[in-house]
Each structure stands twice: as C-alpha cells, then as structure tokens.
C-alpha cells in the first residue's frame, strides 16, 4: 500500500496496523515499514501517528530543550527499551519512545518508574541519536 503526498493525512489506523504486522513479520521497526508505505516526510508521518494514537509528539529540537534523566531510566535500559526519560522546564517527567506498538515497553515502564509520567512519541532515529 503506497500513499501519495496528497493522501498523507489519510494515513489510517488500518495502515498503522498493516505497518505493525509488516514490521513484526520482517523484524523491522514499525516506522521503517510505515515510511515505505507513504511518500510523506518523517515529520508528517510521525505527527499523524501521534494524532491517531493520541500521543504528543516531539522533534529533535524539542528533545534538546528537555533534560534527560538517566536516574529514572538508566542508559542501558534506555538503549534496550528504546526510550528515554526527560524532564521539562517544570520538572514534569516524560518518557519519550519511538514505537507506539511496543506494548512490553508500557508494562516495563509502569513497573520500573516510581513517579507519574507522560508518554511522548518521537522519531526512533531521534531517540537513537540522542
């Protein structure tokens, strides 16, 4: 399924499910598969996924304004689970992640993080670059 630029905002939940299935079958990352299904740029795709999955989205520029907190999620766990804990200017805790279908991450984070936090979606490339 290929989506043209004119159809970018028509990325649907069904398309997300197809990308999820394709990622699982090929052992690839969800966003890599989804990007192959659309001609949209990564920012548009990420924004649409965030909208459909009801997660706020941050860019690399946004991440640079936050402070990583490796006392909440240690570096090795951040690498393993592909997520990073950040604090914003009001010290609110945000867990930034790149795969909205990684349900084991939700279970792991809720068992290991001892304070309230919010989930924020980012590009997996931005997370790995951080």
N, C-alpha and C positions, 0 to 999 in steps of 0.2 A: 504494500500500500504506500504510494508516494503522494505527498501533499504539496501542492504548489504554493507559492508565496501568497497568492490571493486567498488561499484557504487556511492560512496559518492559524487564524483564530478559530477555525473549525476543528482543531485538534480536540478529539473527544475522549471520553472515558474509555470507550471501546478501543481507540487507538492506543491509549496507555496500557490497557490490558494486553493488547497484541504485542506491544513492545516488551512488556513484562514477560510474557510467555516466550517470546523470541530470545530475550536475554537469558532466561532460565535454561532454555534448550541449548543455547550456544555457549553458556557460561561466560557471557559478556555482560558489561554494565548496561543497565536499563537505558541510561541517557545515550549511550553509543548507538544502541539499536533504534531508539526513537529518533535520533538525529538523522539516521539513514532513511527514515520513513518520511521526512519532511525536508523541504528546501529552506526552511526558516533558519535564521541565525540562532545561535545557542541562547542568547538573552531572551528572545521571543519565546522559544520553546520552554525555557526554564520558567518564565513568567506565566505561561499558560498552564504548565504542570502545577505550579503553585496555586494558581486560581482554581483549577479543577480539584486539587487535593486539599485545598483550604489551608495552605501553609504560607506564611510570609516568606518572601524571597530576598536574599541579599547578594550583591555583586562583590567582586574582589575589592572594589573601592569602599564598599560598606564594611567589609571584614577588617580593612585596615583602620577603621575608626573604632573598632571594638578591641578589647583586651583579652587575649587568650588566657584561660585559667586552667593550667595543667595540674592544679591541685584537685580539681573536680574530676577531670578525665585525664589521667596521666598520658604522656606522649605515646607510649607503646600501645595503650588501649585506643587512643585516638587513631593511630595508624591501622590497628587491627579492625576496628569497627567503622572506620571511615567517617568519623565525626570529630568535632572539636567543641569544647565548652568555651564560651566567650562571656564577658560581662560588658554591658553597655555603660553609658555615662552615669546611669543611676544605680549601677551595680546589679542590675537585674541579670539573671543567668539565662543564657540562650545556648541551646545545643544545636549546632549547625551541622547538617548532614546532607548527603547528596543523592540518596536513593529512597524515594517515598514508599517503596515496596519492600524495604528491609525491615520486616516485622520483628525479627530477632533483635534488632538494634533497640527498638522500643522496649521490649522486655528487659534487655540487659541494662539499658539506661535507667529505667524506673527502679530496678533492683539495686543499682550501684550509686545513684546520685541521691544524696540525702537532703536536698532542698528543692523548692519549687523551681521549675524552669519552663521555658517555652521552646518549642521546636521551630527551627528556621531552615528553609531549604536553600541550598547554594549549588553551584556547579561542582560536580565531583572533581573537575580539573582545578578549580579554585581551592578546594579543600586540600587536595594533594599538594598543590603548590605552596600552601601556607605552611 
